[in-house]
Amino acid sequence: MIHASLILDPAYRVGPVRRRTFGSFVEHLGRCVYSGIHDPASSTADADGFREDVIALTRELGVSTVRYPGGNFVSGYRWEDGIGPVESRPRRLDLAWHSTEPNLVGVDEFMRWSAKAGTEPMMAVNLGTRGVQEALDLLEYCNVEGGTYWSDLRRSHGAELPHNIRMWCLGNEMDGPWQLGHKTADEYGRLAEETARAMRMIDPDLELVACGSSASSMPTFGEWERTVLGHTYEQVDYVSAHAYYFEEDGDLGSFLASAVDMDHFVEAVVAAADLVRAQKKATKRIHLSFDEWNVWYQHRAESRPPSGTDWPVAPVLLEDRYNVADAVVVGGLLISLLRHTDRVHSASLAQLVNVIAPIMTEPGGRSWRQTTFHPFAQAAALARGEVLRVEVQAPLYETARYGEVPLLDAVATRDPETGETVIFAINRSLTEPLALDVDLRALPGLRVLGATSLSNPDHTWSATADDDSSVAPVANATAAVTDGRLGASLPPVSWNVIRLGK
């Protein structure tokens, strides 16, 4: 058995646990909206056609914010198509995913769904094929109480009260040549600044997100952030980051270390933002909205959109089936996000339903939890209070992608009001359990309130509609506190949660 240790001390505080860390993402892509959150044919559909089983699972998942309506989709989206009487809404070609958008769900329907699911909306505006005026029109429609053309139109559609959306994304992945309306950093930075300035004339208290790099592998990474923030620094609050990971060529060891890349990504964007802050002699800091992150097998057949004359409505797209190793990686990425809570103030797991998602549905039929559901739900439910910096001492192993990496990755949170302390940890070893030793002398009197592990001898096990419970977190009876030290055995390729309290 391999051995690793941690030190927990309430003085090693990183920052508060932010509820927005546990956000998600609903895009008009594949079956995320149609037969995902909205499926009038489902036996669980409510009067608005929303699946109540999906709403219940969203609440169980603990989702705080939901980014909408994209994603690549938003860069060609005319938001006006999705308001008013449903029977008169136009059908449009969605060039991002080579699909047909029926516009059965738009901003008002999404806001009703968001209220039912108990989530905060995070709205994106189209800065690909559109610009300042269209963003202002949408903001007026959503946030102005009444007495103007767009606000009164909203009220005529049944939404008497303004939607009062606080967080807005200024476009999506505008650094990517695949994006409709792709722009250089200077072009986008100027447009984003103009849009942000104008939006603040309507509502000065908005929280605005500028597009950062769509991946750290982009050739413009770093310089994009510097240039865009050079234009927008005074007008925005966040810069976005997007990252996806997958097991490649059977290299499970590197895949399990994906959080190393996320750590580097966050730290590089923070450095770029702080460079601009220094150059501008600004007092405020720009923080990160990591508003797309997940495991995504982009080279699989299910990620290839339709082509030619085939423009289907809600095709099966990006419906990855996640296994145990994928869940462990998702847990590791959550650890990274929490570890950087001082600068990552918002994050969105992409996406919520069917499309690279923790929740799956059958059209008109059953719904179920993927393996990745569990680490997210546990972290969202149990992370409270403050994030603590833990000092990990663990054996290293060699990876092809990231060099030497510790076999253990971990973070802890502590609620100062109750004293409850939670350790989130992954064991990256492919074959060996890990003997964990935690020094609790700075937190006397703690005992184990509960401990679970998610693992399986077959790390390729995946959930189905018939069985989504054979691999779920189970009690780990090895966790115990003796003389101010916590000991526990963590299975190989595992996600682990240990709750401590008085």
N, C-alpha and C positions, 0 to 999 in steps of 0.2 A: 504493500500500500504506500502511495506517495503522501507526503506531509506538506501542509501549508498553514500559514498563520495570519491572523489579522489583529490589529489593535483598534478597539473602539474607545473614543473619548469625545464627550459632548463639546469639548473646546475646539475640535477639528471640524468646524462648521463650514460647509461650502455655501449654503444659501437655503432659502425656503423651498419646500416641495411645491411645485407649481401645478395646479390642476390642469392647466392648458398643456402640460407635457403629455397628457393622455387624450389627445385629440385624434380624430380620424378624418376621412376624406370620402366624399361622394361625388363622383364624376359621371356625366352622361357618357358612359363607356361600357360596351358589352351589356351584361345583365345587372349592373350595379343599381341602376334606377328601376328599369322596367323588368319585372319579375324578381327584383331584389327588394328594395324598400317599397315599391309600388306594384301591386299585383291584384287587381280586382277579382281575378279568377280564384284566388286562394280562399280556402275556407276560413282563414284567420283575418281576411281583409275587413277593415272598418268602413265606415260610410264614405271616407275619402279614398278608398282603394289601397290604403297602406296596410302592410302585413303586420298584424299585432304580434306575431311570434318574433319577427325581426326587431320590432321596437323593444320587446322584452329582452331579447338577447343583447341589443345595444345598451340597454340599461345595465344588464348583468356584466357586460364588458367594461362598463365604467367610463364610457366615452364622455369627454368634457366638451370639446369643440368639434365642429364638422366643417371642413373646407368644401366649398361648392361654388360653381358647377364644374370646375376643372382647374388644373389639368390642361392638356393639349386641346381639349374640346373648347375651352373658353376663348381661345384665340380666333375662332371663327363664329362665335355665338352671338346671335342677336337676341338680347334678353327680352325684347318686346314681343317676340314670337311666343313666349311662354306665359303671357298674362291674358286675362279676359276669358270669354266663353270658350271652353275647350273645343267645342265642335267647329269653331271658326278659326282655330289656330293653324298656321301653315305647317306643312311637312318640309323639312330642309335636308339637303345633303350635308353630312358631317364629314369634312375632308380629313380631319385628324385621324379618324378610325374607320374611314370608308364605309360609313353606315348611314342610315336614314334616321333623322331625329323627328319623332312625331309631335313633340312639344306638349305631351299630355301632363307633364310635370314641369312647372316653372317656379319662379321665385315665391309666389304666394303659397303654392302647394308645399314647397320645401320648408317654408317657415312654419306651416302647420305641422309638418312631420317633425321638425326640430323641437317644437314645443312638446309634442307627444313623447318624444324620445328623451327629453330633458337635457338637450345639448345646446350649446351656444353656437350660432351660425358664424361662419367666417367666409365672407363673400369675395369672389374674385371678379375683376372687371377685365374686359377684352381690350388689351392694348396691342393686339396683333393686327386685325383688320379694322379696328375702330380706334377711338381716341378720347380726348378730354370731354367732348360734349355728351357722348353716350354714357360715360362714367358719371357725369353730373346728373343726367336724366335718371339713371338707375338709383343713385343716392337720393335724389328728390323723391322718387317713387317709394323708396324704402323708409326713409328717416324723417321726412317733413310731415308734420301733423296734418295739415290741410291748407286749403286756400290757394293752391297752385295747380297747374294743369296735371302734373304727374301724381301729386299726392291725392288730389281729388279723384283721379282715375283709379288709384289703388282703393280708395274708399268705396267707389262704385263697384269694385270687384269683391266687396265684402270684408275688406280689412280696414275697419274704422280706425284702429290705433296704428301708429307707425311701427314698423318692424324694429327700428332702433338697433340696427346692426353696428357694432362697434369696430370690428376688425375687418380690414379690407386688403386684399392682395392686388397689387398694381401689375396685372398681367401674370404670365406663366412662362418660365423657361425661355425667356426672350434671347438668351445666348445660343439656343439650339437651332441649327439650320433646318431641322425637321419642323420647326414651329411656323405656323402661318404668321406672316408679318415679322419674321426674324429680323433683328436689328443689331447693329454694332453697339458696343457699350455706350458710346457717346450718344448715338441716336436714341437708344432706350432711356438712358439717364436723363436726357433733356425732356423726353415725353413723360416719364414718370414724375419728374419734378413739376412740370406744368400741371399734370393731372392731380398730384397731391396738393399743390398750392390751391388749385381751384376747388377741390373737394373740401378743404379746410375752410374755405369761405362760406360754405353751407354749414359745416359742422366742425368746429376747430378741435374737438376732443376725440376725433377718430384715431384709431391705431392703424397705421399704414405699414405695409410690408413691401419693400422693393425686391425685385427679382435678383437673387444671387445666381451663382453658377448651378447648372442642372446636374453637374457631377464634378468631383474633384479631378477627374481625368480630362476634362475639357481643356483644350490648348490655351484658352483665355483665362483659366482659373486664377484667381488672385488679382490679376490685372483688371478683370471684369468688375470685381467687387470694389477695387480702388477707384475705378473710373465712374461707376454708377453712383457710389456713395459720394464721390466728389461733387456730383450734381445734386443729389437728393438729401444729403446728410441733415440739413436743417428741417426737412419736411417729413421724414419717415421715422419710424420707431424701430423697425426690424429689417433685416435682410434675410432672404430665404436660403435654405440649403436643401438639396435633394440627394438621396443616396439609396441605391439598391444593391443587394448582395445575393450571390447564389453559389452553390457548390459547382466547381468547374473541374472537369477531367478527373473526377474521383478524388480530388484533393480536399478531403474532409477536414484535415488539420488546419489548413488556411481558412476554410469556410468558418470554422468555429471561432476563429480569431478576427472575424469581421469588425468587431467593435474597435480594434486597433486603428482601422482605417477611419471609422467615424470619429474617434478621438482626434486624429490628425486633421480631419476635415474641419471640425469645430475650431480647433486651435488656430488653423490657418486663416479661417474667415474672421475670427476674433482679431488676429494680428492685422489683417487688412483693414478692418473697421477702425481699429485703434490707431493705425497709421493716419487715416484720414482725420480722425479726431485730433491727433497731435498737429497735423498740418493746418487745420482750421482753428486750432486753439479753442475747441469747443468744450463745454462742460458736460453735456449729456453723452451717454454711451449708446451706441447702436447694439441691439441684442439680436439673437438668432431666432428665426421661426423655421424649425426643421420640418417643413410642412409636406414633405414626401419622404418616407423611409419604409423599407420593408425588405423581405426576401422576395425576389422576382426572377424567375427563370426565363429571361428575355429571348433566349434562342430556341425555346420549345415551340412546337407547332401551334399550341393554343395561344401564343402571343403574336401570331401573324394575322393581321386584319384581312378582311375580304378584299377582292381586287376585281378589276374589269367592270362589267356591267352589274355586278352583284352589290347592291346597297341595302342590306337587310336592316330591319329594326331590331335592336338589342341582340346582336349575334353573340354566340359563346366566344368570349375573348378573355385572355389572361386568367383563365380559371385554374391556376396552379393548385395542386393538391399537396398540402404541406405534411411533412413527416416530423419525427421526433427531433432530428438534428436541426431542422428549420426552426422549430419552437425554441430550442436552446439558443440559436443565433438571435432570434427575436428578443429573448431574455437578455442576451449580452448587449444588444443595441439599446434596450431600455436602461440597463446599467450605465452605459455611456451617456445617455441623455440626462439621467439623474446626476451623474458625476459632474456634469457641466451646467447644473441648474443656475449657477451664477450668471451665465451668459445665454443659455438656451432657455428662452422664456415661453416658447410654444413649440409644439410638435404635432404632426399628423401622420398616423399610420395609414399608408395608402395600400388598399382602400378598405371600405367597411364590409361590403357584401359582394360575394361571387367573384369580383375582380381582384386577384391577389389579396384575398380577404380572409379574416378570421371566421366569418359567418358565411355559410353556403345555403342556397335554397334550390329546391326543385320548382319549376314553373307550376303554380297552382298546387304544389305539394309540400313536402316536408322541408324543414330547415335543420341545420346541425352546426356544431362547433368544430372548427379545425384545430389541430394541435397548437397553432400559434395563438389561439384564443386565450389559453390558460395563463401564460406568463403576463400578458397584457392585463387581463382581468385581475390577477393577484396583485400586480404592482399598483394598478389604479385604485384597488380597494384598500391596500395596506400601507402604502407610502403616505405618511402624514408628518406634518411639522417641519423638521429641518433635515437636509441631506448632510450626512457626516462623511468626511474624507477618511477612508480606511487605508492603512498601510499594509499592503499585501506582500507577504514573503512566501514565494512558491517556486518550485522547480520550473525551469524554462524548457520549452521544446522548440525545435526548428520548424519553421513554415516556409514554403516556397514563395509566398507572397509578401510576408511581413517580417521575415527573419525570426529571431528568437522572441517567444511570447510566453508569458506565465501560464501555467496550466489552470490556475484559478483566476477568475475575475469576480469582483464583488463591489457592492456599495451598501451603505446602511442609511436608514432614516430613523429619526427619533422625534416623538411627539413630546415637547417639553411640558405640556399640561398633564399628560397621563404617565409619562416616562416610558411608554411602550416603544421599544426599539425593534426594528425589523432589518434583518440581513437578507439581501438578495445576492445569490452567487451562482456561477456556472462552473462546472468541472469540464475542462476541454480535453481531458485525457480520453483517448479512444478505447482504452482497455482496462484502466486501473481505477478503483475507487480512490477518493482523496480524503485523507484524515485531516479535518479542519480543526484548528485550535485557535480560539478567540480570547484575547486578553480583555476581561471585563472589569478590571480593578477600578477604572474611573467611573464605572456605573455599578456600584455595589447593590447587592440584594436582588438582582435580576434572576428570574427563573424562566424556563422554556414554557411558553404558552401554547406553542404549536409549531410543528415543522413538517414540511412537505417536500417531496422530490418528484420531478417529472423526468422519467427516463424509461428505457426499454432495452433489453438485450439486442433487439433489432431496431437500430436507429432509423430505419426506413419505414417504420409503421406509420400509416396514414389513417385518418378518420374517414368514415363514410356516413351516409344517411342511416345505414343500418346499425352502425357501431361508431359512436363518437365518444365512448366512455372507457374503452379498454385501456387506453393510455391517457390518463388525466393525473394531476398531482395527487399523490398518495402520502399517507403519514410516514414520516421518517422517525422511527423510534430510537435511533442512535443519538439524537440530539439531547444533551444533558449539560447542566451547569454544576461544576464541582470546584469549591474553593476559589470562586471568582474567575473561573475559566470555563468557556463553553467548548465542548467537543462534539463533533458530528462526523459521520461518514457520508460523503457525497458520491453517488454512483457515477460511473463513467458516462460521458456525453449527457449531462444532466443540468436541469434548471432547479434551483433550490431556494426555499423561503423558510427562514427561521424567525419566529416571533418571540420576543423576550419582554417580560414585564414583572411587576411586583407580585 
